[in-house]
Amino acid sequence: MKLTPVSAGHFHCDGGALFGAIPKVLWNKVYPCNDDNFTQLTLRCLLVEIGDRKILVEAGIGNHYPEKHLKNNGVTSVDELEKSLIEKGFSATDITDVFFTHLHWDHCTGAVKNVDGQLELVFPNANLWSSKTQWEHAKISNPRERAAYHRQVLDYMMESGKLKLIEKEGEWLPGFEIKMFDGHTPGQMLPILHTAKHAFVYTSDLFTTAANIPVLWISAYDLDPVQVMKEKGEFLKEAAAKNYILYFEHDYYTECASVHETEKGVLLKEKFRLKELL
């Protein structure tokens, strides 16, 4: 198994939304914001090579949104994903699979592009993967979450015949394990990637940033805060016991981190760059 970070650009969100009920005087010390209260986030995808499979975890945002929407969300680039792949020695046609942890706009809509008003697949040779639970939820959702789904893009993925649905957690491919979490949104899938040296967890929105590791530091975007706290608490104990390395999709400042048990619960232990661990 080979792991390669791939960038799909950057964006931002309100610090109060990122940390929910945690007071700004606390979170701003560990994850700073600008004068408008915006915290800088990134879209850090991951290319996983297993045998002849080249699996891209997440696909970023893409070019579907009006300029006002992009500006309001601090989106810096709508075409960085393909550029980043090329810089790492790959092309869009090399990708065999695109794995979506869930179907919110910042995680999956970059797998489709708008070309003169027509939708096209960015990765024409790839199957696209979502959990069945998340796909079914995305169709009904609720007023609070509905804006996070781009219905036209999702329907296009399904109608293309490329979108496949995963029904259960466990080993998906050799060394590529899936765990399901429902608090942020039903059917969120986190990959656990078992390499020769470490097990890496692609944290998606279970741990948006390293600052979100403490159980109570949860996002206002989470649909079920109580469920998120339960899932985080249980998984953090597993991560500490099994020495997992957390790989952050959205943390602008921290790529990877380890955790350990303390008197105050499981907390951040050490920060790393992925290349230091491979």
WOMO-V184634 format. One record per residue. N is the residue number from 1. OMEGA is omega in whole degrees, 0 to 359 (none if undefined). Layout:
# WOMO-V184634
n=N omega=OMEGA
n=N omega=OMEGA
This chain:
# WOMO-V184634
n=1 omega=177
n=2 omega=182
n=3 omega=180
n=4 omega=176
n=5 omega=178
n=6 omega=182
n=7 omega=172
n=8 omega=177
n=9 omega=183
n=10 omega=174
n=11 omega=177
n=12 omega=172
n=13 omega=180
n=14 omega=181
n=15 omega=177
n=16 omega=177
n=17 omega=182
n=18 omega=185
n=19 omega=172
n=20 omega=186
n=21 omega=179
n=22 omega=182
n=23 omega=180
n=24 omega=181
n=25 omega=177
n=26 omega=187
n=27 omega=182
n=28 omega=177
n=29 omega=185
n=30 omega=177
n=31 omega=191
n=32 omega=175
n=33 omega=177
n=34 omega=184
n=35 omega=178
n=36 omega=179
n=37 omega=179
n=38 omega=175
n=39 omega=182
n=40 omega=178
n=41 omega=179
n=42 omega=177
n=43 omega=187
n=44 omega=177
n=45 omega=180
n=46 omega=176
n=47 omega=182
n=48 omega=178
n=49 omega=178
n=50 omega=184
n=51 omega=179
n=52 omega=179
n=53 omega=174
n=54 omega=189
n=55 omega=177
n=56 omega=177
n=57 omega=182
n=58 omega=185
n=59 omega=176
n=60 omega=195
n=61 omega=181
n=62 omega=191
n=63 omega=187
n=64 omega=194
n=65 omega=179
n=66 omega=184
n=67 omega=180
n=68 omega=179
n=69 omega=180
n=70 omega=180
n=71 omega=181
n=72 omega=181
n=73 omega=175
n=74 omega=182
n=75 omega=186
n=76 omega=184
n=77 omega=177
n=78 omega=181
n=79 omega=183
n=80 omega=183
n=81 omega=181
n=82 omega=178
n=83 omega=181
n=84 omega=177
n=85 omega=180
n=86 omega=178
n=87 omega=180
n=88 omega=176
n=89 omega=182
n=90 omega=173
n=91 omega=180
n=92 omega=181
n=93 omega=178
n=94 omega=188
n=95 omega=180
n=96 omega=183
n=97 omega=170
n=98 omega=186
n=99 omega=179
n=100 omega=174
n=101 omega=171
n=102 omega=193
n=103 omega=174
n=104 omega=190
n=105 omega=183
n=106 omega=181
n=107 omega=190
n=108 omega=190
n=109 omega=175
n=110 omega=176
n=111 omega=178
n=112 omega=177
n=113 omega=178
n=114 omega=180
n=115 omega=180
n=116 omega=177
n=117 omega=179
n=118 omega=179
n=119 omega=177
n=120 omega=175
n=121 omega=177
n=122 omega=183
n=123 omega=190
n=124 omega=182
n=125 omega=187
n=126 omega=163
n=127 omega=180
n=128 omega=188
n=129 omega=173
n=130 omega=171
n=131 omega=178
n=132 omega=180
n=133 omega=180
n=134 omega=179
n=135 omega=180
n=136 omega=179
n=137 omega=182
n=138 omega=182
n=139 omega=182
n=140 omega=176
n=141 omega=182
n=142 omega=184
n=143 omega=183
n=144 omega=186
n=145 omega=191
n=146 omega=182
n=147 omega=180
n=148 omega=181
n=149 omega=176
n=150 omega=189
n=151 omega=182
n=152 omega=180
n=153 omega=180
n=154 omega=178
n=155 omega=178
n=156 omega=178
n=157 omega=181
n=158 omega=181
n=159 omega=178
n=160 omega=183
n=161 omega=184
n=162 omega=183
n=163 omega=180
n=164 omega=186
n=165 omega=179
n=166 omega=188
n=167 omega=184
n=168 omega=178
n=169 omega=183
n=170 omega=181
n=171 omega=180
n=172 omega=173
n=173 omega=179
n=174 omega=180
n=175 omega=182
n=176 omega=182
n=177 omega=179
n=178 omega=170
n=179 omega=181
n=180 omega=177
n=181 omega=189
n=182 omega=187
n=183 omega=179
n=184 omega=175
n=185 omega=184
n=186 omega=175
n=187 omega=173
n=188 omega=182
n=189 omega=175
n=190 omega=174
n=191 omega=167
n=192 omega=190
n=193 omega=186
n=194 omega=177
n=195 omega=181
n=196 omega=185
n=197 omega=188
n=198 omega=168
n=199 omega=182
n=200 omega=178
n=201 omega=174
n=202 omega=196
n=203 omega=180
n=204 omega=182
n=205 omega=170
n=206 omega=172
n=207 omega=185
n=208 omega=177
n=209 omega=175
n=210 omega=178
n=211 omega=180
n=212 omega=180
n=213 omega=179
n=214 omega=189
n=215 omega=184
n=216 omega=184
n=217 omega=185
n=218 omega=185
n=219 omega=174
n=220 omega=178
n=221 omega=181
n=222 omega=182
n=223 omega=184
n=224 omega=184
n=225 omega=181
n=226 omega=178
n=227 omega=179
n=228 omega=180
n=229 omega=178
n=230 omega=181
n=231 omega=179
n=232 omega=182
n=233 omega=181
n=234 omega=183
n=235 omega=178
n=236 omega=176
n=237 omega=177
n=238 omega=181
n=239 omega=179
n=240 omega=182
n=241 omega=185
n=242 omega=177
n=243 omega=176
n=244 omega=170
n=245 omega=179
n=246 omega=178
n=247 omega=189
n=248 omega=177
n=249 omega=191
n=250 omega=184
n=251 omega=183
n=252 omega=188
n=253 omega=187
n=254 omega=179
n=255 omega=182
n=256 omega=177
n=257 omega=171
n=258 omega=179
n=259 omega=177
n=260 omega=178
n=261 omega=175
n=262 omega=177
n=263 omega=180
n=264 omega=181
n=265 omega=180
n=266 omega=184
n=267 omega=178
n=268 omega=178
n=269 omega=186
n=270 omega=178
n=271 omega=182
n=272 omega=160
n=273 omega=182
n=274 omega=184
n=275 omega=178
n=276 omega=189
n=277 omega=185
n=278 omega=none
